[in-house]
């Protein structure tokens, strides 16, 4: 079976975010995004604790990007840091590499 071509896979954006909470796990983070992204498909990639703050990267389809970014920024203890069409750039900008 042939591979699906790149153009047929759909476009997406990577969103780098920060959570300002004391204790948080990857599972807690996934639960948090499941609640705020009710109708937005997403996937959590990186999730790390650096000096007491939690940083991570989400993958969302391009058509939901602006909504997803606004939802993250509207929450009390979360904010977006950077975003891009390439995860490598988001990791570099956030120092997660």
Phi and psi restraints in degrees (range 20) as a CNS / XPLOR table:
assign (resid 1 and name C) (resid 2 and name N)
       (resid 2 and name CA) (resid 2 and name C) 1.0 -71.2 20.0 2
assign (resid 2 and name N) (resid 2 and name CA)
       (resid 2 and name C) (resid 3 and name N) 1.0 154.5 20.0 2
assign (resid 2 and name C) (resid 3 and name N)
       (resid 3 and name CA) (resid 3 and name C) 1.0 -70.4 20.0 2
assign (resid 3 and name N) (resid 3 and name CA)
       (resid 3 and name C) (resid 4 and name N) 1.0 152.3 20.0 2
assign (resid 3 and name C) (resid 4 and name N)
       (resid 4 and name CA) (resid 4 and name C) 1.0 -75.8 20.0 2
assign (resid 4 and name N) (resid 4 and name CA)
       (resid 4 and name C) (resid 5 and name N) 1.0 131.2 20.0 2
assign (resid 4 and name C) (resid 5 and name N)
       (resid 5 and name CA) (resid 5 and name C) 1.0 -67.1 20.0 2
assign (resid 5 and name N) (resid 5 and name CA)
       (resid 5 and name C) (resid 6 and name N) 1.0 155.3 20.0 2
assign (resid 5 and name C) (resid 6 and name N)
       (resid 6 and name CA) (resid 6 and name C) 1.0 -56.3 20.0 2
assign (resid 6 and name N) (resid 6 and name CA)
       (resid 6 and name C) (resid 7 and name N) 1.0 -42.7 20.0 2
assign (resid 6 and name C) (resid 7 and name N)
       (resid 7 and name CA) (resid 7 and name C) 1.0 -65.7 20.0 2
assign (resid 7 and name N) (resid 7 and name CA)
       (resid 7 and name C) (resid 8 and name N) 1.0 -23.2 20.0 2
assign (resid 7 and name C) (resid 8 and name N)
       (resid 8 and name CA) (resid 8 and name C) 1.0 -85.9 20.0 2
assign (resid 8 and name N) (resid 8 and name CA)
       (resid 8 and name C) (resid 9 and name N) 1.0 -9.7 20.0 2
assign (resid 8 and name C) (resid 9 and name N)
       (resid 9 and name CA) (resid 9 and name C) 1.0 -80.3 20.0 2
assign (resid 9 and name N) (resid 9 and name CA)
       (resid 9 and name C) (resid 10 and name N) 1.0 -14.9 20.0 2
assign (resid 9 and name C) (resid 10 and name N)
       (resid 10 and name CA) (resid 10 and name C) 1.0 90.2 20.0 2
assign (resid 10 and name N) (resid 10 and name CA)
       (resid 10 and name C) (resid 11 and name N) 1.0 149.9 20.0 2
assign (resid 10 and name C) (resid 11 and name N)
       (resid 11 and name CA) (resid 11 and name C) 1.0 -91.7 20.0 2
assign (resid 11 and name N) (resid 11 and name CA)
       (resid 11 and name C) (resid 12 and name N) 1.0 151.6 20.0 2
assign (resid 11 and name C) (resid 12 and name N)
       (resid 12 and name CA) (resid 12 and name C) 1.0 -146.6 20.0 2
assign (resid 12 and name N) (resid 12 and name CA)
       (resid 12 and name C) (resid 13 and name N) 1.0 170.0 20.0 2
assign (resid 12 and name C) (resid 13 and name N)
       (resid 13 and name CA) (resid 13 and name C) 1.0 -130.2 20.0 2
assign (resid 13 and name N) (resid 13 and name CA)
       (resid 13 and name C) (resid 14 and name N) 1.0 147.2 20.0 2
assign (resid 13 and name C) (resid 14 and name N)
       (resid 14 and name CA) (resid 14 and name C) 1.0 -102.0 20.0 2
assign (resid 14 and name N) (resid 14 and name CA)
       (resid 14 and name C) (resid 15 and name N) 1.0 129.2 20.0 2
assign (resid 14 and name C) (resid 15 and name N)
       (resid 15 and name CA) (resid 15 and name C) 1.0 -117.4 20.0 2
assign (resid 15 and name N) (resid 15 and name CA)
       (resid 15 and name C) (resid 16 and name N) 1.0 119.7 20.0 2
assign (resid 15 and name C) (resid 16 and name N)
       (resid 16 and name CA) (resid 16 and name C) 1.0 -89.7 20.0 2
assign (resid 16 and name N) (resid 16 and name CA)
       (resid 16 and name C) (resid 17 and name N) 1.0 131.6 20.0 2
assign (resid 16 and name C) (resid 17 and name N)
       (resid 17 and name CA) (resid 17 and name C) 1.0 -134.1 20.0 2
assign (resid 17 and name N) (resid 17 and name CA)
       (resid 17 and name C) (resid 18 and name N) 1.0 165.7 20.0 2
assign (resid 17 and name C) (resid 18 and name N)
       (resid 18 and name CA) (resid 18 and name C) 1.0 -130.7 20.0 2
assign (resid 18 and name N) (resid 18 and name CA)
       (resid 18 and name C) (resid 19 and name N) 1.0 138.7 20.0 2
assign (resid 18 and name C) (resid 19 and name N)
       (resid 19 and name CA) (resid 19 and name C) 1.0 -115.4 20.0 2
assign (resid 19 and name N) (resid 19 and name CA)
       (resid 19 and name C) (resid 20 and name N) 1.0 126.5 20.0 2
assign (resid 19 and name C) (resid 20 and name N)
       (resid 20 and name CA) (resid 20 and name C) 1.0 -100.7 20.0 2
assign (resid 20 and name N) (resid 20 and name CA)
       (resid 20 and name C) (resid 21 and name N) 1.0 79.6 20.0 2
assign (resid 20 and name C) (resid 21 and name N)
       (resid 21 and name CA) (resid 21 and name C) 1.0 -134.1 20.0 2
assign (resid 21 and name N) (resid 21 and name CA)
       (resid 21 and name C) (resid 22 and name N) 1.0 159.2 20.0 2
assign (resid 21 and name C) (resid 22 and name N)
       (resid 22 and name CA) (resid 22 and name C) 1.0 -75.9 20.0 2
assign (resid 22 and name N) (resid 22 and name CA)
       (resid 22 and name C) (resid 23 and name N) 1.0 -55.9 20.0 2
assign (resid 22 and name C) (resid 23 and name N)
       (resid 23 and name CA) (resid 23 and name C) 1.0 -125.6 20.0 2
assign (resid 23 and name N) (resid 23 and name CA)
       (resid 23 and name C) (resid 24 and name N) 1.0 124.8 20.0 2
assign (resid 23 and name C) (resid 24 and name N)
       (resid 24 and name CA) (resid 24 and name C) 1.0 -149.4 20.0 2
assign (resid 24 and name N) (resid 24 and name CA)
       (resid 24 and name C) (resid 25 and name N) 1.0 143.5 20.0 2
assign (resid 24 and name C) (resid 25 and name N)
       (resid 25 and name CA) (resid 25 and name C) 1.0 -114.6 20.0 2
assign (resid 25 and name N) (resid 25 and name CA)
       (resid 25 and name C) (resid 26 and name N) 1.0 168.7 20.0 2
assign (resid 25 and name C) (resid 26 and name N)
       (resid 26 and name CA) (resid 26 and name C) 1.0 -59.7 20.0 2
assign (resid 26 and name N) (resid 26 and name CA)
       (resid 26 and name C) (resid 27 and name N) 1.0 -40.6 20.0 2
assign (resid 26 and name C) (resid 27 and name N)
       (resid 27 and name CA) (resid 27 and name C) 1.0 -63.4 20.0 2
assign (resid 27 and name N) (resid 27 and name CA)
       (resid 27 and name C) (resid 28 and name N) 1.0 -42.8 20.0 2
assign (resid 27 and name C) (resid 28 and name N)
       (resid 28 and name CA) (resid 28 and name C) 1.0 -61.7 20.0 2
assign (resid 28 and name N) (resid 28 and name CA)
       (resid 28 and name C) (resid 29 and name N) 1.0 -39.8 20.0 2
assign (resid 28 and name C) (resid 29 and name N)
       (resid 29 and name CA) (resid 29 and name C) 1.0 -63.9 20.0 2
assign (resid 29 and name N) (resid 29 and name CA)
       (resid 29 and name C) (resid 30 and name N) 1.0 -44.6 20.0 2
assign (resid 29 and name C) (resid 30 and name N)
       (resid 30 and name CA) (resid 30 and name C) 1.0 -62.6 20.0 2
assign (resid 30 and name N) (resid 30 and name CA)
       (resid 30 and name C) (resid 31 and name N) 1.0 -39.4 20.0 2
assign (resid 30 and name C) (resid 31 and name N)
       (resid 31 and name CA) (resid 31 and name C) 1.0 -63.8 20.0 2
assign (resid 31 and name N) (resid 31 and name CA)
       (resid 31 and name C) (resid 32 and name N) 1.0 -42.6 20.0 2
assign (resid 31 and name C) (resid 32 and name N)
       (resid 32 and name CA) (resid 32 and name C) 1.0 -58.0 20.0 2
assign (resid 32 and name N) (resid 32 and name CA)
       (resid 32 and name C) (resid 33 and name N) 1.0 -48.6 20.0 2
assign (resid 32 and name C) (resid 33 and name N)
       (resid 33 and name CA) (resid 33 and name C) 1.0 -71.1 20.0 2
assign (resid 33 and name N) (resid 33 and name CA)
       (resid 33 and name C) (resid 34 and name N) 1.0 -30.1 20.0 2
assign (resid 33 and name C) (resid 34 and name N)
       (resid 34 and name CA) (resid 34 and name C) 1.0 -62.0 20.0 2
assign (resid 34 and name N) (resid 34 and name CA)
       (resid 34 and name C) (resid 35 and name N) 1.0 -34.9 20.0 2
assign (resid 34 and name C) (resid 35 and name N)
       (resid 35 and name CA) (resid 35 and name C) 1.0 -74.4 20.0 2
assign (resid 35 and name N) (resid 35 and name CA)
       (resid 35 and name C) (resid 36 and name N) 1.0 -47.8 20.0 2
assign (resid 35 and name C) (resid 36 and name N)
       (resid 36 and name CA) (resid 36 and name C) 1.0 -79.2 20.0 2
assign (resid 36 and name N) (resid 36 and name CA)
       (resid 36 and name C) (resid 37 and name N) 1.0 -24.8 20.0 2
assign (resid 36 and name C) (resid 37 and name N)
       (resid 37 and name CA) (resid 37 and name C) 1.0 -103.4 20.0 2
assign (resid 37 and name N) (resid 37 and name CA)
       (resid 37 and name C) (resid 38 and name N) 1.0 62.7 20.0 2
assign (resid 37 and name C) (resid 38 and name N)
       (resid 38 and name CA) (resid 38 and name C) 1.0 -58.8 20.0 2
assign (resid 38 and name N) (resid 38 and name CA)
       (resid 38 and name C) (resid 39 and name N) 1.0 -44.1 20.0 2
assign (resid 38 and name C) (resid 39 and name N)
       (resid 39 and name CA) (resid 39 and name C) 1.0 -118.0 20.0 2
assign (resid 39 and name N) (resid 39 and name CA)
       (resid 39 and name C) (resid 40 and name N) 1.0 18.6 20.0 2
assign (resid 39 and name C) (resid 40 and name N)
       (resid 40 and name CA) (resid 40 and name C) 1.0 -112.6 20.0 2
assign (resid 40 and name N) (resid 40 and name CA)
       (resid 40 and name C) (resid 41 and name N) 1.0 120.8 20.0 2
assign (resid 40 and name C) (resid 41 and name N)
       (resid 41 and name CA) (resid 41 and name C) 1.0 -70.4 20.0 2
assign (resid 41 and name N) (resid 41 and name CA)
       (resid 41 and name C) (resid 42 and name N) 1.0 137.1 20.0 2
assign (resid 41 and name C) (resid 42 and name N)
       (resid 42 and name CA) (resid 42 and name C) 1.0 -153.4 20.0 2
assign (resid 42 and name N) (resid 42 and name CA)
       (resid 42 and name C) (resid 43 and name N) 1.0 165.2 20.0 2
assign (resid 42 and name C) (resid 43 and name N)
       (resid 43 and name CA) (resid 43 and name C) 1.0 -147.5 20.0 2
assign (resid 43 and name N) (resid 43 and name CA)
       (resid 43 and name C) (resid 44 and name N) 1.0 133.7 20.0 2
assign (resid 43 and name C) (resid 44 and name N)
       (resid 44 and name CA) (resid 44 and name C) 1.0 -88.3 20.0 2
assign (resid 44 and name N) (resid 44 and name CA)
       (resid 44 and name C) (resid 45 and name N) 1.0 125.9 20.0 2
assign (resid 44 and name C) (resid 45 and name N)
       (resid 45 and name CA) (resid 45 and name C) 1.0 -102.3 20.0 2
assign (resid 45 and name N) (resid 45 and name CA)
       (resid 45 and name C) (resid 46 and name N) 1.0 -92.6 20.0 2
assign (resid 45 and name C) (resid 46 and name N)
       (resid 46 and name CA) (resid 46 and name C) 1.0 -79.7 20.0 2
assign (resid 46 and name N) (resid 46 and name CA)
       (resid 46 and name C) (resid 47 and name N) 1.0 145.8 20.0 2
assign (resid 46 and name C) (resid 47 and name N)
       (resid 47 and name CA) (resid 47 and name C) 1.0 -152.6 20.0 2
assign (resid 47 and name N) (resid 47 and name CA)
       (resid 47 and name C) (resid 48 and name N) 1.0 112.5 20.0 2
assign (resid 47 and name C) (resid 48 and name N)
       (resid 48 and name CA) (resid 48 and name C) 1.0 -137.7 20.0 2
assign (resid 48 and name N) (resid 48 and name CA)
       (resid 48 and name C) (resid 49 and name N) 1.0 150.8 20.0 2
assign (resid 48 and name C) (resid 49 and name N)
       (resid 49 and name CA) (resid 49 and name C) 1.0 -100.2 20.0 2
assign (resid 49 and name N) (resid 49 and name CA)
       (resid 49 and name C) (resid 50 and name N) 1.0 118.2 20.0 2
assign (resid 49 and name C) (resid 50 and name N)
       (resid 50 and name CA) (resid 50 and name C) 1.0 -125.9 20.0 2
assign (resid 50 and name N) (resid 50 and name CA)
       (resid 50 and name C) (resid 51 and name N) 1.0 113.9 20.0 2
assign (resid 50 and name C) (resid 51 and name N)
       (resid 51 and name CA) (resid 51 and name C) 1.0 52.9 20.0 2
assign (resid 51 and name N) (resid 51 and name CA)
       (resid 51 and name C) (resid 52 and name N) 1.0 42.7 20.0 2
assign (resid 51 and name C) (resid 52 and name N)
       (resid 52 and name CA) (resid 52 and name C) 1.0 85.3 20.0 2
assign (resid 52 and name N) (resid 52 and name CA)
       (resid 52 and name C) (resid 53 and name N) 1.0 -4.7 20.0 2
assign (resid 52 and name C) (resid 53 and name N)
       (resid 53 and name CA) (resid 53 and name C) 1.0 -113.3 20.0 2
assign (resid 53 and name N) (resid 53 and name CA)
       (resid 53 and name C) (resid 54 and name N) 1.0 149.5 20.0 2
assign (resid 53 and name C) (resid 54 and name N)
       (resid 54 and name CA) (resid 54 and name C) 1.0 -104.0 20.0 2
assign (resid 54 and name N) (resid 54 and name CA)
       (resid 54 and name C) (resid 55 and name N) 1.0 131.3 20.0 2
assign (resid 54 and name C) (resid 55 and name N)
       (resid 55 and name CA) (resid 55 and name C) 1.0 -123.8 20.0 2
assign (resid 55 and name N) (resid 55 and name CA)
       (resid 55 and name C) (resid 56 and name N) 1.0 146.6 20.0 2
assign (resid 55 and name C) (resid 56 and name N)
       (resid 56 and name CA) (resid 56 and name C) 1.0 -158.4 20.0 2
assign (resid 56 and name N) (resid 56 and name CA)
       (resid 56 and name C) (resid 57 and name N) 1.0 174.7 20.0 2
assign (resid 56 and name C) (resid 57 and name N)
       (resid 57 and name CA) (resid 57 and name C) 1.0 -132.7 20.0 2
assign (resid 57 and name N) (resid 57 and name CA)
       (resid 57 and name C) (resid 58 and name N) 1.0 130.0 20.0 2
assign (resid 57 and name C) (resid 58 and name N)
       (resid 58 and name CA) (resid 58 and name C) 1.0 -109.5 20.0 2
assign (resid 58 and name N) (resid 58 and name CA)
       (resid 58 and name C) (resid 59 and name N) 1.0 148.2 20.0 2
assign (resid 58 and name C) (resid 59 and name N)
       (resid 59 and name CA) (resid 59 and name C) 1.0 -113.0 20.0 2
assign (resid 59 and name N) (resid 59 and name CA)
       (resid 59 and name C) (resid 60 and name N) 1.0 124.1 20.0 2
assign (resid 59 and name C) (resid 60 and name N)
       (resid 60 and name CA) (resid 60 and name C) 1.0 -132.0 20.0 2
assign (resid 60 and name N) (resid 60 and name CA)
       (resid 60 and name C) (resid 61 and name N) 1.0 149.8 20.0 2
assign (resid 60 and name C) (resid 61 and name N)
       (resid 61 and name CA) (resid 61 and name C) 1.0 -62.1 20.0 2
assign (resid 61 and name N) (resid 61 and name CA)
       (resid 61 and name C) (resid 62 and name N) 1.0 148.0 20.0 2
assign (resid 61 and name C) (resid 62 and name N)
       (resid 62 and name CA) (resid 62 and name C) 1.0 -55.0 20.0 2
assign (resid 62 and name N) (resid 62 and name CA)
       (resid 62 and name C) (resid 63 and name N) 1.0 -39.3 20.0 2
assign (resid 62 and name C) (resid 63 and name N)
       (resid 63 and name CA) (resid 63 and name C) 1.0 -68.1 20.0 2
assign (resid 63 and name N) (resid 63 and name CA)
       (resid 63 and name C) (resid 64 and name N) 1.0 -17.1 20.0 2
assign (resid 63 and name C) (resid 64 and name N)
       (resid 64 and name CA) (resid 64 and name C) 1.0 -104.7 20.0 2
assign (resid 64 and name N) (resid 64 and name CA)
       (resid 64 and name C) (resid 65 and name N) 1.0 -0.7 20.0 2
assign (resid 64 and name C) (resid 65 and name N)
       (resid 65 and name CA) (resid 65 and name C) 1.0 -54.8 20.0 2
assign (resid 65 and name N) (resid 65 and name CA)
       (resid 65 and name C) (resid 66 and name N) 1.0 -53.4 20.0 2
assign (resid 65 and name C) (resid 66 and name N)
       (resid 66 and name CA) (resid 66 and name C) 1.0 -63.5 20.0 2
assign (resid 66 and name N) (resid 66 and name CA)
       (resid 66 and name C) (resid 67 and name N) 1.0 -41.3 20.0 2
assign (resid 66 and name C) (resid 67 and name N)
       (resid 67 and name CA) (resid 67 and name C) 1.0 -61.8 20.0 2
assign (resid 67 and name N) (resid 67 and name CA)
       (resid 67 and name C) (resid 68 and name N) 1.0 -45.8 20.0 2
assign (resid 67 and name C) (resid 68 and name N)
       (resid 68 and name CA) (resid 68 and name C) 1.0 -62.4 20.0 2
assign (resid 68 and name N) (resid 68 and name CA)
       (resid 68 and name C) (resid 69 and name N) 1.0 -44.4 20.0 2
assign (resid 68 and name C) (resid 69 and name N)
       (resid 69 and name CA) (resid 69 and name C) 1.0 -62.2 20.0 2
assign (resid 69 and name N) (resid 69 and name CA)
       (resid 69 and name C) (resid 70 and name N) 1.0 -43.4 20.0 2
assign (resid 69 and name C) (resid 70 and name N)
       (resid 70 and name CA) (resid 70 and name C) 1.0 -63.5 20.0 2
assign (resid 70 and name N) (resid 70 and name CA)
       (resid 70 and name C) (resid 71 and name N) 1.0 -41.5 20.0 2
assign (resid 70 and name C) (resid 71 and name N)
       (resid 71 and name CA) (resid 71 and name C) 1.0 -63.0 20.0 2
assign (resid 71 and name N) (resid 71 and name CA)
       (resid 71 and name C) (resid 72 and name N) 1.0 -41.3 20.0 2
assign (resid 71 and name C) (resid 72 and name N)
       (resid 72 and name CA) (resid 72 and name C) 1.0 -63.4 20.0 2
assign (resid 72 and name N) (resid 72 and name CA)
       (resid 72 and name C) (resid 73 and name N) 1.0 -43.6 20.0 2
assign (resid 72 and name C) (resid 73 and name N)
       (resid 73 and name CA) (resid 73 and name C) 1.0 -72.2 20.0 2
assign (resid 73 and name N) (resid 73 and name CA)
       (resid 73 and name C) (resid 74 and name N) 1.0 -20.9 20.0 2
assign (resid 73 and name C) (resid 74 and name N)
       (resid 74 and name CA) (resid 74 and name C) 1.0 -79.2 20.0 2
assign (resid 74 and name N) (resid 74 and name CA)
       (resid 74 and name C) (resid 75 and name N) 1.0 -17.0 20.0 2
assign (resid 74 and name C) (resid 75 and name N)
       (resid 75 and name CA) (resid 75 and name C) 1.0 -76.1 20.0 2
assign (resid 75 and name N) (resid 75 and name CA)
       (resid 75 and name C) (resid 76 and name N) 1.0 151.3 20.0 2
assign (resid 75 and name C) (resid 76 and name N)
       (resid 76 and name CA) (resid 76 and name C) 1.0 -62.7 20.0 2
assign (resid 76 and name N) (resid 76 and name CA)
       (resid 76 and name C) (resid 77 and name N) 1.0 -40.7 20.0 2
assign (resid 76 and name C) (resid 77 and name N)
       (resid 77 and name CA) (resid 77 and name C) 1.0 -117.1 20.0 2
assign (resid 77 and name N) (resid 77 and name CA)
       (resid 77 and name C) (resid 78 and name N) 1.0 21.0 20.0 2
assign (resid 77 and name C) (resid 78 and name N)
       (resid 78 and name CA) (resid 78 and name C) 1.0 -132.0 20.0 2
assign (resid 78 and name N) (resid 78 and name CA)
       (resid 78 and name C) (resid 79 and name N) 1.0 152.0 20.0 2
assign (resid 78 and name C) (resid 79 and name N)
       (resid 79 and name CA) (resid 79 and name C) 1.0 -154.2 20.0 2
assign (resid 79 and name N) (resid 79 and name CA)
       (resid 79 and name C) (resid 80 and name N) 1.0 152.9 20.0 2
assign (resid 79 and name C) (resid 80 and name N)
       (resid 80 and name CA) (resid 80 and name C) 1.0 -88.2 20.0 2
assign (resid 80 and name N) (resid 80 and name CA)
       (resid 80 and name C) (resid 81 and name N) 1.0 149.0 20.0 2
assign (resid 80 and name C) (resid 81 and name N)
       (resid 81 and name CA) (resid 81 and name C) 1.0 -110.1 20.0 2
assign (resid 81 and name N) (resid 81 and name CA)
       (resid 81 and name C) (resid 82 and name N) 1.0 -46.8 20.0 2
assign (resid 81 and name C) (resid 82 and name N)
       (resid 82 and name CA) (resid 82 and name C) 1.0 -157.2 20.0 2
assign (resid 82 and name N) (resid 82 and name CA)
       (resid 82 and name C) (resid 83 and name N) 1.0 166.3 20.0 2
assign (resid 82 and name C) (resid 83 and name N)
       (resid 83 and name CA) (resid 83 and name C) 1.0 -154.0 20.0 2
assign (resid 83 and name N) (resid 83 and name CA)
       (resid 83 and name C) (resid 84 and name N) 1.0 158.8 20.0 2
assign (resid 83 and name C) (resid 84 and name N)
       (resid 84 and name CA) (resid 84 and name C) 1.0 -167.0 20.0 2
assign (resid 84 and name N) (resid 84 and name CA)
       (resid 84 and name C) (resid 85 and name N) 1.0 170.2 20.0 2
assign (resid 84 and name C) (resid 85 and name N)
       (resid 85 and name CA) (resid 85 and name C) 1.0 -85.2 20.0 2
assign (resid 85 and name N) (resid 85 and name CA)
       (resid 85 and name C) (resid 86 and name N) 1.0 -4.5 20.0 2
assign (resid 85 and name C) (resid 86 and name N)
       (resid 86 and name CA) (resid 86 and name C) 1.0 -127.7 20.0 2
assign (resid 86 and name N) (resid 86 and name CA)
       (resid 86 and name C) (resid 87 and name N) 1.0 126.5 20.0 2
assign (resid 86 and name C) (resid 87 and name N)
       (resid 87 and name CA) (resid 87 and name C) 1.0 -64.6 20.0 2
assign (resid 87 and name N) (resid 87 and name CA)
       (resid 87 and name C) (resid 88 and name N) 1.0 -32.3 20.0 2
assign (resid 87 and name C) (resid 88 and name N)
       (resid 88 and name CA) (resid 88 and name C) 1.0 -58.9 20.0 2
assign (resid 88 and name N) (resid 88 and name CA)
       (resid 88 and name C) (resid 89 and name N) 1.0 -42.3 20.0 2
assign (resid 88 and name C) (resid 89 and name N)
       (resid 89 and name CA) (resid 89 and name C) 1.0 -65.9 20.0 2
assign (resid 89 and name N) (resid 89 and name CA)
       (resid 89 and name C) (resid 90 and name N) 1.0 -41.0 20.0 2
assign (resid 89 and name C) (resid 90 and name N)
       (resid 90 and name CA) (resid 90 and name C) 1.0 -65.1 20.0 2
assign (resid 90 and name N) (resid 90 and name CA)
       (resid 90 and name C) (resid 91 and name N) 1.0 -42.8 20.0 2
assign (resid 90 and name C) (resid 91 and name N)
       (resid 91 and name CA) (resid 91 and name C) 1.0 -62.3 20.0 2
assign (resid 91 and name N) (resid 91 and name CA)
       (resid 91 and name C) (resid 92 and name N) 1.0 -41.2 20.0 2
assign (resid 91 and name C) (resid 92 and name N)
       (resid 92 and name CA) (resid 92 and name C) 1.0 -63.9 20.0 2
assign (resid 92 and name N) (resid 92 and name CA)
       (resid 92 and name C) (resid 93 and name N) 1.0 -47.4 20.0 2
assign (resid 92 and name C) (resid 93 and name N)
       (resid 93 and name CA) (resid 93 and name C) 1.0 -62.8 20.0 2
assign (resid 93 and name N) (resid 93 and name CA)
       (resid 93 and name C) (resid 94 and name N) 1.0 -32.8 20.0 2
assign (resid 93 and name C) (resid 94 and name N)
       (resid 94 and name CA) (resid 94 and name C) 1.0 -92.3 20.0 2
assign (resid 94 and name N) (resid 94 and name CA)
       (resid 94 and name C) (resid 95 and name N) 1.0 -7.4 20.0 2
assign (resid 94 and name C) (resid 95 and name N)
       (resid 95 and name CA) (resid 95 and name C) 1.0 73.1 20.0 2
assign (resid 95 and name N) (resid 95 and name CA)
       (resid 95 and name C) (resid 96 and name N) 1.0 29.0 20.0 2
assign (resid 95 and name C) (resid 96 and name N)
       (resid 96 and name CA) (resid 96 and name C) 1.0 -95.7 20.0 2
assign (resid 96 and name N) (resid 96 and name CA)
       (resid 96 and name C) (resid 97 and name N) 1.0 0.4 20.0 2
